[in-house]
Amino acid sequence: MPNNFSPRTDATQLEDTEQIDLAAIWGSFKRHWLVLLGCIIVALIAAIAFKFAVQPQWQAAATIQIGQLPVNPTTLIEPTAQAAERFKQRQLQDQALAAIGLPLDEDRDDRTRLFRKTLKATPGKNTDFVDINVAGFSPTDAKNNLNSAVQALINAHNVRLTPMVKNLNDRLGVNTREMLQATTEKARMEANLKNASSSSAGARFEPSVVAINVLAKQDELIRALTSEQAALVDLRTKTDSFPTMLVDAIFVPVKPYFPKLSIFLAIGLILGAIAGAAIALFLDRNRPKISP
């Protein structure tokens, strides 16, 4: 039996149906444009009211430079990525919160909850810098929050840096004492050899070969101590060895970063349009159909 239907019949019918549906939806919007406009206006008013009802928040920002240890080769106290992750740890957050007198339980205080939620750190690429941000319910709170968080990291790094600096100073002190002893001993041995050479016995005999060898070894010891002392002093006074520190002042904008009116208006416009469209379609759906 021959097939009298075109292969494109189903596709054509589907396309016609889609066009009819879109036309019906557009017609519904045109008939109920007042409803659509009213929903948008109400949503925008609600968004503005909600914006002014929400407590504003200010964001503080700063950049720190990770300190470097007094060792060769020069090494960071902590890799920047690891230092940035440290700000997510409750131990550091607890130390910062305690320093500014806030409770550690975020369920008891909104300021604590905001601190834990907004404290962020981003390591710089191919640098030893870390950017830090945190919010507060006032410019002063935001600045204090950030300063306390930075100081908590500095304290953690100093725990590692301070013993190394002390050990370096101790080694330098030991070297200084050994250097003094070695030079004193060398001077004493040289004086003894000189006295022996100028004595009546010394006039008949050459200075002791053993004493000369001992004096040569003493010179070698002094040279080694001098080299060690130079290396230790260089480590202690190197310009690229320093503790973790702020490299720029903490910045807090005058205006709060949250809430932003533009964002609330955009959300209100979208929600109002969706609500208006839904109501318009619902009204058309329940409208009595007129028979032709």
MOUR-V479927 format. One record per backbone hydrogen bond with DSSP energy under -1.0 kcal/mol. NH is the residue of the N-H (numbers start at 0). CO is the residue of the C=O. E is the energy in kcal/mol with one decimal. If there is no record, write none. Layout:
nh=NH co=CO e=E
nh=NH co=CO e=E
This chain:
nh=8 co=5 e=-1.7
nh=11 co=7 e=-2.5
nh=12 co=8 e=-2.5
nh=13 co=9 e=-2.2
nh=14 co=10 e=-2.2
nh=15 co=11 e=-2.5
nh=16 co=12 e=-2.3
nh=17 co=13 e=-2.2
nh=18 co=14 e=-2.2
nh=19 co=15 e=-2.3
nh=20 co=16 e=-2.4
nh=21 co=17 e=-2.6
nh=22 co=18 e=-2.3
nh=23 co=19 e=-2.4
nh=24 co=20 e=-2.5
nh=25 co=21 e=-2.6
nh=26 co=22 e=-2.3
nh=27 co=23 e=-2.2
nh=28 co=24 e=-2.2
nh=29 co=25 e=-2.1
nh=30 co=26 e=-2.3
nh=31 co=27 e=-1.9
nh=35 co=31 e=-2.1
nh=36 co=32 e=-2.8
nh=37 co=33 e=-2.5
nh=38 co=34 e=-2.4
nh=39 co=35 e=-1.9
nh=40 co=36 e=-2.5
nh=41 co=37 e=-2.6
nh=42 co=38 e=-2.4
nh=43 co=39 e=-2.4
nh=44 co=40 e=-2.4
nh=45 co=41 e=-2.5
nh=46 co=42 e=-2.3
nh=47 co=43 e=-2.3
nh=48 co=44 e=-2.5
nh=49 co=45 e=-2.6
nh=50 co=46 e=-2.1
nh=51 co=47 e=-1.8
nh=52 co=48 e=-1.1
nh=53 co=49 e=-1.6
nh=56 co=257 e=-3.2
nh=57 co=135 e=-3.1
nh=59 co=133 e=-3.1
nh=60 co=250 e=-2.3
nh=61 co=131 e=-1.9
nh=63 co=129 e=-2.4
nh=64 co=244 e=-3.0
nh=65 co=127 e=-2.8
nh=67 co=241 e=-2.1
nh=68 co=74 e=-3.3
nh=70 co=68 e=-2.1
nh=76 co=66 e=-2.8
nh=82 co=78 e=-2.6
nh=83 co=79 e=-2.4
nh=84 co=80 e=-1.9
nh=85 co=81 e=-1.5
nh=87 co=84 e=-1.8
nh=88 co=85 e=-1.4
nh=92 co=88 e=-2.0
nh=93 co=89 e=-3.3
nh=94 co=90 e=-1.9
nh=95 co=91 e=-2.2
nh=96 co=92 e=-2.8
nh=97 co=93 e=-2.6
nh=98 co=94 e=-1.6
nh=99 co=95 e=-1.2
nh=101 co=96 e=-2.6
nh=107 co=104 e=-1.5
nh=112 co=108 e=-1.8
nh=113 co=109 e=-2.6
nh=114 co=110 e=-2.1
nh=115 co=111 e=-2.5
nh=116 co=112 e=-2.1
nh=117 co=113 e=-2.2
nh=118 co=114 e=-1.4
nh=119 co=132 e=-2.7
nh=121 co=130 e=-2.9
nh=123 co=128 e=-2.8
nh=129 co=63 e=-2.2
nh=130 co=121 e=-2.7
nh=131 co=61 e=-2.9
nh=132 co=119 e=-2.6
nh=133 co=59 e=-1.8
nh=135 co=57 e=-2.2
nh=141 co=137 e=-2.6
nh=142 co=138 e=-2.1
nh=143 co=139 e=-2.7
nh=144 co=140 e=-2.7
nh=145 co=141 e=-2.1
nh=146 co=142 e=-2.5
nh=147 co=143 e=-2.3
nh=148 co=144 e=-2.0
nh=149 co=145 e=-2.6
nh=150 co=146 e=-2.3
nh=151 co=147 e=-1.9
nh=152 co=148 e=-1.7
nh=153 co=149 e=-2.4
nh=154 co=150 e=-2.6
nh=155 co=151 e=-1.8
nh=156 co=152 e=-2.3
nh=157 co=153 e=-2.5
nh=158 co=154 e=-1.4
nh=160 co=156 e=-2.6
nh=161 co=157 e=-2.9
nh=164 co=160 e=-2.1
nh=165 co=161 e=-2.5
nh=166 co=162 e=-2.7
nh=167 co=163 e=-2.1
nh=168 co=164 e=-2.4
nh=169 co=165 e=-2.6
nh=170 co=166 e=-2.4
nh=171 co=167 e=-2.0
nh=172 co=168 e=-2.2
nh=173 co=169 e=-2.5
nh=174 co=170 e=-2.3
nh=175 co=171 e=-2.1
nh=176 co=172 e=-2.0
nh=177 co=173 e=-2.6
nh=178 co=174 e=-2.5
nh=179 co=175 e=-2.1
nh=180 co=176 e=-2.3
nh=181 co=177 e=-2.5
nh=182 co=178 e=-2.5
nh=183 co=179 e=-2.1
nh=184 co=180 e=-2.5
nh=185 co=181 e=-2.3
nh=186 co=182 e=-2.3
nh=187 co=183 e=-2.1
nh=188 co=184 e=-2.4
nh=189 co=185 e=-2.6
nh=190 co=186 e=-2.1
nh=191 co=187 e=-2.1
nh=192 co=188 e=-2.4
nh=193 co=189 e=-2.3
nh=194 co=190 e=-2.5
nh=195 co=191 e=-2.5
nh=196 co=192 e=-2.3
nh=197 co=193 e=-1.8
nh=202 co=198 e=-1.7
nh=204 co=200 e=-1.1
nh=211 co=207 e=-1.8
nh=212 co=208 e=-2.2
nh=213 co=209 e=-2.4
nh=214 co=210 e=-2.3
nh=215 co=211 e=-2.1
nh=216 co=212 e=-2.1
nh=217 co=213 e=-1.9
nh=218 co=214 e=-1.8
nh=219 co=215 e=-1.9
nh=220 co=216 e=-2.2
nh=221 co=217 e=-2.2
nh=222 co=218 e=-2.3
nh=223 co=219 e=-2.2
nh=224 co=220 e=-2.6
nh=225 co=221 e=-2.4
nh=226 co=222 e=-2.2
nh=227 co=223 e=-2.4
nh=228 co=224 e=-2.6
nh=229 co=225 e=-2.2
nh=230 co=226 e=-1.9
nh=231 co=227 e=-2.5
nh=232 co=228 e=-2.7
nh=233 co=229 e=-2.1
nh=234 co=230 e=-2.0
nh=235 co=231 e=-2.2
nh=236 co=232 e=-2.0
nh=240 co=237 e=-1.2
nh=244 co=64 e=-1.8
nh=246 co=62 e=-2.4
nh=250 co=60 e=-2.9
nh=256 co=56 e=-1.6
nh=257 co=56 e=-1.5
nh=263 co=259 e=-1.9
nh=264 co=260 e=-2.7
nh=265 co=261 e=-2.1
nh=266 co=262 e=-2.4
nh=267 co=263 e=-2.6
nh=268 co=264 e=-2.6
nh=269 co=265 e=-2.2
nh=270 co=266 e=-2.7
nh=271 co=267 e=-2.7
nh=272 co=268 e=-2.3
nh=273 co=269 e=-2.3
nh=274 co=270 e=-2.6
nh=275 co=271 e=-2.8
nh=276 co=272 e=-2.4
nh=277 co=273 e=-2.3
nh=278 co=274 e=-2.3
nh=279 co=275 e=-2.6
nh=280 co=276 e=-2.4
nh=281 co=277 e=-2.1
nh=282 co=278 e=-2.6
nh=283 co=279 e=-2.0
nh=284 co=280 e=-1.9
nh=285 co=281 e=-1.6
